[in-house]
Amino acid sequence: MTQITTITGPMSSLRAQLRAQADAALAPDTSNTLFADRLGGALKGVADAQNNAANLTKAYELGNENDISKVMISQQVSSLGFQLTLNVRNKMLSAYKDIMNMPV
């Protein structure tokens, strides 16, 4: 019986930590951040992901990094971030054109 309690103790604390992180992530954002600030932060995140992927690729080519899966995952994250950024730009441009073509 003591083996079960020694296992469930760390699991319950881990569950509490995960629940707190989920509650924090799903809580409504009450801060008054501007759209431009959020967009700028997102663009900085994409640029950081691209720089990280480039650095990992260079390290792998030089023999400093041995984990090819880490390199490939970072490249995929970078690629998805860029595609998302491109799609957001296209949607914003389309909305701008729609607004400009509205009759006054």
N, CA, C and O atoms as a GROMACS GRO file, in nm:
protein
  416
    1MET      N    1   0.081  -0.119   0.000
    1MET     CA    2   0.000   0.000   0.000
    1MET      C    3   0.085   0.126   0.000
    1MET      O    4   0.044   0.229  -0.053
    2THR      N    5   0.201   0.119   0.057
    2THR     CA    6   0.288   0.237   0.060
    2THR      C    7   0.343   0.269  -0.077
    2THR      O    8   0.372   0.385  -0.106
    3GLN      N    9   0.358   0.167  -0.162
    3GLN     CA   10   0.407   0.194  -0.297
    3GLN      C   11   0.307   0.277  -0.376
    3GLN      O   12   0.346   0.364  -0.453
    4ILE      N   13   0.179   0.251  -0.356
    4ILE     CA   14   0.076   0.326  -0.428
    4ILE      C   15   0.076   0.471  -0.383
    4ILE      O   16   0.066   0.562  -0.465
    5THR      N   17   0.087   0.493  -0.253
    5THR     CA   18   0.085   0.631  -0.205
    5THR      C   19   0.211   0.706  -0.245
    5THR      O   20   0.206   0.828  -0.265
    6THR      N   21   0.324   0.638  -0.257
    6THR     CA   22   0.446   0.707  -0.299
    6THR      C   23   0.438   0.744  -0.446
    6THR      O   24   0.502   0.841  -0.488
    7ILE      N   25   0.362   0.671  -0.525
    7ILE     CA   26   0.347   0.703  -0.667
    7ILE      C   27   0.242   0.811  -0.686
    7ILE      O   28   0.261   0.902  -0.767
    8THR      N   29   0.131   0.802  -0.614
    8THR     CA   30   0.022   0.898  -0.636
    8THR      C   31   0.053   1.036  -0.580
    8THR      O   32  -0.005   1.135  -0.625
    9GLY      N   33   0.143   1.046  -0.484
    9GLY     CA   34   0.179   1.177  -0.430
    9GLY      C   35   0.238   1.269  -0.535
    9GLY      O   36   0.186   1.379  -0.555
   10PRO      N   37   0.345   1.228  -0.605
   10PRO     CA   38   0.400   1.314  -0.710
   10PRO      C   39   0.304   1.335  -0.827
   10PRO      O   40   0.305   1.440  -0.890
   11MET      N   41   0.221   1.235  -0.856
   11MET     CA   42   0.127   1.250  -0.967
   11MET      C   43   0.021   1.353  -0.934
   11MET      O   44  -0.020   1.429  -1.022
   12SER      N   45  -0.025   1.358  -0.809
   12SER     CA   46  -0.126   1.457  -0.774
   12SER      C   47  -0.068   1.598  -0.776
   12SER      O   48  -0.137   1.693  -0.814
   13SER      N   49   0.058   1.612  -0.736
   13SER     CA   50   0.119   1.745  -0.744
   13SER      C   51   0.141   1.786  -0.890
   13SER      O   52   0.125   1.903  -0.925
   14LEU      N   53   0.178   1.690  -0.974
   14LEU     CA   54   0.193   1.718  -1.116
   14LEU      C   55   0.060   1.755  -1.178
   14LEU      O   56   0.052   1.846  -1.261
   15ARG      N   57  -0.046   1.686  -1.137
   15ARG     CA   58  -0.180   1.718  -1.187
   15ARG      C   59  -0.220   1.859  -1.145
   15ARG      O   60  -0.280   1.932  -1.224
   16ALA      N   61  -0.188   1.896  -1.023
   16ALA     CA   62  -0.221   2.031  -0.976
   16ALA      C   63  -0.143   2.137  -1.054
   16ALA      O   64  -0.196   2.243  -1.085
   17GLN      N   65  -0.018   2.109  -1.085
   17GLN     CA   66   0.062   2.203  -1.164
   17GLN      C   67   0.006   2.218  -1.304
   17GLN      O   68  -0.006   2.330  -1.355
   18LEU      N   69  -0.030   2.107  -1.366
   18LEU     CA   70  -0.088   2.112  -1.501
   18LEU      C   71  -0.221   2.185  -1.501
   18LEU      O   72  -0.251   2.261  -1.594
   19ARG      N   73  -0.302   2.162  -1.398
   19ARG     CA   74  -0.430   2.231  -1.390
   19ARG      C   75  -0.411   2.382  -1.375
   19ARG      O   76  -0.483   2.461  -1.436
   20ALA      N   77  -0.312   2.422  -1.294
   20ALA     CA   78  -0.284   2.565  -1.276
   20ALA      C   79  -0.236   2.627  -1.406
   20ALA      O   80  -0.274   2.739  -1.440
   21GLN      N   81  -0.151   2.556  -1.481
   21GLN     CA   82  -0.103   2.607  -1.608
   21GLN      C   83  -0.216   2.616  -1.709
   21GLN      O   84  -0.223   2.713  -1.785
   22ALA      N   85  -0.305   2.518  -1.711
   22ALA     CA   86  -0.419   2.521  -1.804
   22ALA      C   87  -0.513   2.635  -1.769
   22ALA      O   88  -0.563   2.704  -1.858
   23ASP      N   89  -0.539   2.655  -1.640
   23ASP     CA   90  -0.626   2.765  -1.599
   23ASP      C   91  -0.566   2.900  -1.637
   23ASP      O   92  -0.638   2.990  -1.681
   24ALA      N   93  -0.434   2.913  -1.621
   24ALA     CA   94  -0.368   3.039  -1.657
   24ALA      C   95  -0.373   3.062  -1.808
   24ALA      O   96  -0.390   3.175  -1.853
   25ALA      N   97  -0.358   2.955  -1.886
   25ALA     CA   98  -0.358   2.968  -2.032
   25ALA      C   99  -0.498   2.998  -2.085
   25ALA      O  100  -0.512   3.069  -2.184
   26LEU      N  101  -0.601   2.944  -2.020
   26LEU     CA  102  -0.737   2.961  -2.069
   26LEU      C  103  -0.809   3.080  -2.007
   26LEU      O  104  -0.922   3.110  -2.045
   27ALA      N  105  -0.746   3.146  -1.912
   27ALA     CA  106  -0.808   3.261  -1.848
   27ALA      C  107  -0.822   3.374  -1.950
   27ALA      O  108  -0.734   3.393  -2.034
   28PRO      N  109  -0.930   3.448  -1.943
   28PRO     CA  110  -0.946   3.559  -2.039
   28PRO      C  111  -0.839   3.665  -2.015
   28PRO      O  112  -0.803   3.695  -1.901
   29ASP      N  113  -0.790   3.718  -2.123
   29ASP     CA  114  -0.686   3.820  -2.117
   29ASP      C  115  -0.753   3.954  -2.092
   29ASP      O  116  -0.822   4.008  -2.178
   30THR      N  117  -0.731   4.009  -1.973
   30THR     CA  118  -0.796   4.134  -1.937
   30THR      C  119  -0.705   4.254  -1.962
   30THR      O  120  -0.746   4.368  -1.941
   31SER      N  121  -0.584   4.230  -2.006
   31SER     CA  122  -0.495   4.343  -2.032
   31SER      C  123  -0.538   4.414  -2.160
   31SER      O  124  -0.598   4.353  -2.249
   32ASN      N  125  -0.508   4.540  -2.168
   32ASN     CA  126  -0.548   4.620  -2.283
   32ASN      C  127  -0.432   4.636  -2.379
   32ASN      O  128  -0.386   4.748  -2.405
   33THR      N  129  -0.385   4.526  -2.432
   33THR     CA  130  -0.276   4.534  -2.528
   33THR      C  131  -0.334   4.566  -2.665
   33THR      O  132  -0.442   4.521  -2.701
   34LEU      N  133  -0.261   4.643  -2.739
   34LEU     CA  134  -0.303   4.682  -2.872
   34LEU      C  135  -0.281   4.569  -2.971
   34LEU      O  136  -0.196   4.482  -2.952
   35PHE      N  137  -0.359   4.572  -3.078
   35PHE     CA  138  -0.345   4.472  -3.182
   35PHE      C  139  -0.205   4.477  -3.244
   35PHE      O  140  -0.146   4.374  -3.274
   36ALA      N  141  -0.154   4.598  -3.262
   36ALA     CA  142  -0.021   4.614  -3.321
   36ALA      C  143   0.086   4.553  -3.231
   36ALA      O  144   0.184   4.496  -3.280
   37ASP      N  145   0.069   4.565  -3.100
   37ASP     CA  146   0.166   4.506  -3.007
   37ASP      C  147   0.162   4.354  -3.014
   37ASP      O  148   0.266   4.288  -3.014
   38ARG      N  149   0.042   4.299  -3.020
   38ARG     CA  150   0.029   4.153  -3.030
   38ARG      C  151   0.086   4.101  -3.162
   38ARG      O  152   0.154   3.999  -3.166
   39LEU      N  153   0.057   4.174  -3.269
   39LEU     CA  154   0.108   4.134  -3.399
   39LEU      C  155   0.260   4.144  -3.402
   39LEU      O  156   0.328   4.057  -3.457
   40GLY      N  157   0.315   4.250  -3.344
   40GLY     CA  158   0.459   4.265  -3.337
   40GLY      C  159   0.525   4.155  -3.256
   40GLY      O  160   0.632   4.106  -3.292
   41GLY      N  161   0.461   4.116  -3.145
   41GLY     CA  162   0.513   4.006  -3.064
   41GLY      C  163   0.510   3.874  -3.140
   41GLY      O  164   0.603   3.794  -3.129
   42ALA      N  165   0.403   3.853  -3.216
   42ALA     CA  166   0.393   3.730  -3.296
   42ALA      C  167   0.501   3.727  -3.404
   42ALA      O  168   0.562   3.623  -3.429
   43LEU      N  169   0.523   3.840  -3.469
   43LEU     CA  170   0.627   3.847  -3.573
   43LEU      C  171   0.766   3.824  -3.512
   43LEU      O  172   0.851   3.760  -3.574
   44LYS      N  173   0.788   3.875  -3.393
   44LYS     CA  174   0.916   3.854  -3.326
   44LYS      C  175   0.933   3.706  -3.292
   44LYS      O  176   1.043   3.651  -3.304
   45GLY      N  177   0.825   3.641  -3.251
   45GLY     CA  178   0.830   3.498  -3.221
   45GLY      C  179   0.864   3.415  -3.345
   45GLY      O  180   0.940   3.319  -3.337
   46VAL      N  181   0.806   3.453  -3.459
   46VAL     CA  182   0.835   3.382  -3.585
   46VAL      C  183   0.981   3.405  -3.625
   46VAL      O  184   1.048   3.312  -3.669
   47ALA      N  185   1.028   3.527  -3.610
   47ALA     CA  186   1.168   3.556  -3.644
   47ALA      C  187   1.263   3.480  -3.552
   47ALA      O  188   1.366   3.431  -3.597
   48ASP      N  189   1.228   3.470  -3.424
   48ASP     CA  190   1.312   3.394  -3.331
   48ASP      C  191   1.315   3.246  -3.367
   48ASP      O  192   1.420   3.182  -3.359
   49ALA      N  193   1.200   3.192  -3.408
   49ALA     CA  194   1.194   3.051  -3.448
   49ALA      C  195   1.278   3.027  -3.573
   49ALA      O  196   1.344   2.924  -3.584
   50GLN      N  197   1.275   3.121  -3.667
   50GLN     CA  198   1.356   3.106  -3.788
   50GLN      C  199   1.505   3.115  -3.757
   50GLN      O  200   1.585   3.040  -3.813
   51ASN      N  201   1.542   3.206  -3.667
   51ASN     CA  202   1.682   3.216  -3.628
   51ASN      C  203   1.729   3.091  -3.554
   51ASN      O  204   1.841   3.044  -3.574
   52ASN      N  205   1.642   3.038  -3.468
   52ASN     CA  206   1.676   2.916  -3.395
   52ASN      C  207   1.694   2.799  -3.491
   52ASN      O  208   1.787   2.720  -3.476
   53ALA      N  209   1.606   2.787  -3.589
   53ALA     CA  210   1.617   2.680  -3.688
   53ALA      C  211   1.745   2.693  -3.769
   53ALA      O  212   1.813   2.594  -3.797
   54ALA      N  213   1.778   2.815  -3.807
   54ALA     CA  214   1.901   2.837  -3.885
   54ALA      C  215   2.025   2.803  -3.802
   54ALA      O  216   2.120   2.744  -3.853
   55ASN      N  217   2.023   2.842  -3.675
   55ASN     CA  218   2.138   2.811  -3.589
   55ASN      C  219   2.153   2.662  -3.564
   55ASN      O  220   2.264   2.610  -3.564
   56LEU      N  221   2.040   2.593  -3.544
   56LEU     CA  222   2.047   2.448  -3.524
   56LEU      C  223   2.093   2.377  -3.650
   56LEU      O  224   2.170   2.281  -3.643
   57THR      N  225   2.048   2.423  -3.765
   57THR     CA  226   2.091   2.363  -3.891
   57THR      C  227   2.240   2.382  -3.912
   57THR      O  228   2.311   2.289  -3.951
   58LYS      N  229   2.287   2.501  -3.884
   58LYS     CA  230   2.430   2.528  -3.898
   58LYS      C  231   2.512   2.443  -3.800
   58LYS      O  232   2.617   2.391  -3.835
   59ALA      N  233   2.462   2.430  -3.677
   59ALA     CA  234   2.531   2.348  -3.577
   59ALA      C  235   2.534   2.202  -3.619
   59ALA      O  236   2.634   2.133  -3.596
   60TYR      N  237   2.425   2.154  -3.681
   60TYR     CA  238   2.423   2.015  -3.728
   60TYR      C  239   2.522   1.994  -3.842
   60TYR      O  240   2.592   1.893  -3.848
   61GLU      N  241   2.528   2.091  -3.933
   61GLU     CA  242   2.620   2.080  -4.046
   61GLU      C  243   2.765   2.085  -4.001
   61GLU      O  244   2.852   2.024  -4.063
   62LEU      N  245   2.791   2.158  -3.893
   62LEU     CA  246   2.928   2.166  -3.842
   62LEU      C  247   2.964   2.050  -3.751
   62LEU      O  248   3.080   2.034  -3.712
   63GLY      N  249   2.866   1.968  -3.716
   63GLY     CA  250   2.891   1.853  -3.631
   63GLY      C  251   2.875   1.881  -3.483
   63GLY      O  252   2.907   1.794  -3.401
   64ASN      N  253   2.826   1.999  -3.446
   64ASN     CA  254   2.808   2.032  -3.305
   64ASN      C  255   2.677   1.977  -3.250
   64ASN      O  256   2.665   1.955  -3.129
   65GLU      N  257   2.580   1.956  -3.335
   65GLU     CA  258   2.450   1.903  -3.295
   65GLU      C  259   2.433   1.764  -3.357
   65GLU      O  260   2.453   1.747  -3.478
   66ASN      N  261   2.396   1.666  -3.275
   66ASN     CA  262   2.384   1.528  -3.325
   66ASN      C  263   2.239   1.483  -3.340
   66ASN      O  264   2.214   1.378  -3.400
   67ASP      N  265   2.146   1.558  -3.288
   67ASP     CA  266   2.005   1.518  -3.290
   67ASP      C  267   1.935   1.575  -3.413
   67ASP      O  268   1.894   1.691  -3.414
   68ILE      N  269   1.922   1.492  -3.516
   68ILE     CA  270   1.861   1.536  -3.641
   68ILE      C  271   1.712   1.564  -3.624
   68ILE      O  272   1.656   1.651  -3.691
   69SER      N  273   1.646   1.491  -3.533
   69SER     CA  274   1.503   1.515  -3.512
   69SER      C  275   1.480   1.654  -3.453
   69SER      O  276   1.382   1.720  -3.489
   70LYS      N  277   1.567   1.700  -3.366
   70LYS     CA  278   1.556   1.834  -3.309
   70LYS      C  279   1.570   1.940  -3.419
   70LYS      O  280   1.498   2.039  -3.420
   71VAL      N  281   1.662   1.917  -3.510
   71VAL     CA  282   1.683   2.010  -3.621
   71VAL      C  283   1.562   2.013  -3.713
   71VAL      O  284   1.516   2.120  -3.752
   72MET      N  285   1.510   1.896  -3.746
   72MET     CA  286   1.395   1.888  -3.836
   72MET      C  287   1.270   1.949  -3.774
   72MET      O  288   1.192   2.017  -3.842
   73ILE      N  289   1.250   1.926  -3.645
   73ILE     CA  290   1.133   1.983  -3.577
   73ILE      C  291   1.142   2.135  -3.573
   73ILE      O  292   1.043   2.204  -3.595
   74SER      N  293   1.262   2.187  -3.546
   74SER     CA  294   1.276   2.333  -3.543
   74SER      C  295   1.253   2.393  -3.681
   74SER      O  296   1.198   2.503  -3.692
   75GLN      N  297   1.294   2.324  -3.786
   75GLN     CA  298   1.267   2.372  -3.921
   75GLN      C  299   1.118   2.370  -3.953
   75GLN      O  300   1.068   2.461  -4.019
   76GLN      N  301   1.047   2.266  -3.908
   76GLN     CA  302   0.903   2.258  -3.932
   76GLN      C  303   0.829   2.366  -3.855
   76GLN      O  304   0.735   2.426  -3.908
   77VAL      N  305   0.870   2.392  -3.731
   77VAL     CA  306   0.808   2.498  -3.651
   77VAL      C  307   0.829   2.633  -3.720
   77VAL      O  308   0.738   2.715  -3.728
   78SER      N  309   0.949   2.654  -3.770
   78SER     CA  310   0.981   2.778  -3.841
   78SER      C  311   0.896   2.791  -3.967
   78SER      O  312   0.843   2.898  -3.996
   79SER      N  313   0.884   2.683  -4.042
   79SER     CA  314   0.806   2.685  -4.164
   79SER      C  315   0.658   2.711  -4.137
   79SER      O  316   0.594   2.790  -4.207
   80LEU      N  317   0.603   2.646  -4.035
   80LEU     CA  318   0.462   2.668  -4.001
   80LEU      C  319   0.437   2.810  -3.954
   80LEU      O  320   0.335   2.871  -3.988
   81GLY      N  321   0.529   2.864  -3.876
   81GLY     CA  322   0.516   3.003  -3.831
   81GLY      C  323   0.516   3.100  -3.948
   81GLY      O  324   0.439   3.195  -3.951
   82PHE      N  325   0.605   3.075  -4.045
   82PHE     CA  326   0.611   3.161  -4.162
   82PHE      C  327   0.483   3.151  -4.245
   82PHE      O  328   0.430   3.252  -4.291
   83GLN      N  329   0.432   3.029  -4.264
   83GLN     CA  330   0.308   3.011  -4.340
   83GLN      C  331   0.191   3.079  -4.271
   83GLN      O  332   0.107   3.140  -4.338
   84LEU      N  333   0.184   3.070  -4.139
   84LEU     CA  334   0.077   3.135  -4.065
   84LEU      C  335   0.087   3.287  -4.080
   84LEU      O  336  -0.013   3.355  -4.100
   85THR      N  337   0.209   3.340  -4.071
   85THR     CA  338   0.230   3.483  -4.087
   85THR      C  339   0.188   3.528  -4.226
   85THR      O  340   0.126   3.633  -4.242
   86LEU      N  341   0.222   3.450  -4.326
   86LEU     CA  342   0.185   3.483  -4.463
   86LEU      C  343   0.034   3.482  -4.481
   86LEU      O  344  -0.021   3.569  -4.548
   87ASN      N  345  -0.034   3.384  -4.421
   87ASN     CA  346  -0.180   3.378  -4.432
   87ASN      C  347  -0.247   3.495  -4.360
   87ASN      O  348  -0.346   3.549  -4.408
   88VAL      N  349  -0.193   3.534  -4.244
   88VAL     CA  350  -0.248   3.649  -4.172
   88VAL      C  351  -0.231   3.775  -4.256
   88VAL      O  352  -0.322   3.857  -4.265
   89ARG      N  353  -0.115   3.791  -4.317
   89ARG     CA  354  -0.091   3.908  -4.403
   89ARG      C  355  -0.191   3.910  -4.519
   89ARG      O  356  -0.248   4.014  -4.550
   90ASN      N  357  -0.212   3.795  -4.582
   90ASN     CA  358  -0.305   3.788  -4.695
   90ASN      C  359  -0.447   3.822  -4.652
   90ASN      O  360  -0.519   3.891  -4.725
   91LYS      N  361  -0.489   3.774  -4.535
   91LYS     CA  362  -0.624   3.804  -4.486
   91LYS      C  363  -0.638   3.953  -4.454
   91LYS      O  364  -0.741   4.014  -4.483
   92MET      N  365  -0.534   4.011  -4.394
   92MET     CA  366  -0.539   4.154  -4.363
   92MET      C  367  -0.544   4.237  -4.491
   92MET      O  368  -0.616   4.336  -4.497
   93LEU      N  369  -0.468   4.198  -4.590
   93LEU     CA  370  -0.468   4.270  -4.717
   93LEU      C  371  -0.604   4.258  -4.787
   93LEU      O  372  -0.653   4.354  -4.846
   94SER      N  373  -0.662   4.139  -4.779
   94SER     CA  374  -0.794   4.119  -4.838
   94SER      C  375  -0.899   4.204  -4.766
   94SER      O  376  -0.986   4.262  -4.830
   95ALA      N  377  -0.891   4.210  -4.634
   95ALA     CA  378  -0.987   4.293  -4.558
   95ALA      C  379  -0.967   4.440  -4.591
   95ALA      O  380  -1.065   4.514  -4.603
   96TYR      N  381  -0.845   4.483  -4.606
   96TYR     CA  382  -0.817   4.623  -4.642
   96TYR      C  383  -0.877   4.655  -4.780
   96TYR      O  384  -0.938   4.760  -4.798
   97LYS      N  385  -0.857   4.564  -4.876
   97LYS     CA  386  -0.914   4.587  -5.009
   97LYS      C  387  -1.066   4.592  -5.006
   97LYS      O  388  -1.127   4.673  -5.075
   98ASP      N  389  -1.127   4.504  -4.925
   98ASP     CA  390  -1.273   4.505  -4.912
   98ASP      C  391  -1.323   4.636  -4.854
   98ASP      O  392  -1.425   4.689  -4.899
   99ILE      N  393  -1.253   4.687  -4.754
   99ILE     CA  394  -1.294   4.814  -4.692
   99ILE      C  395  -1.276   4.929  -4.791
   99ILE      O  396  -1.361   5.018  -4.799
  100MET      N  397  -1.167   4.927  -4.867
  100MET     CA  398  -1.142   5.034  -4.962
  100MET      C  399  -1.243   5.035  -5.076
  100MET      O  400  -1.270   5.140  -5.135
  101ASN      N  401  -1.299   4.919  -5.109
  101ASN     CA  402  -1.396   4.909  -5.219
  101ASN      C  403  -1.540   4.931  -5.174
  101ASN      O  404  -1.631   4.925  -5.256
  102MET      N  405  -1.561   4.958  -5.045
  102MET     CA  406  -1.698   4.983  -4.997
  102MET      C  407  -1.746   5.119  -5.045
  102MET      O  408  -1.671   5.216  -5.044
  103PRO      N  409  -1.870   5.125  -5.087
  103PRO     CA  410  -1.925   5.256  -5.125
  103PRO      C  411  -1.948   5.341  -5.001
  103PRO      O  412  -1.987   5.291  -4.895
  104VAL      N  413  -1.924   5.471  -5.016
  104VAL     CA  414  -1.940   5.561  -4.901
  104VAL      C  415  -2.075   5.627  -4.904
  104VAL      O  416  -2.106   5.707  -4.815
   0.00000   0.00000   0.00000
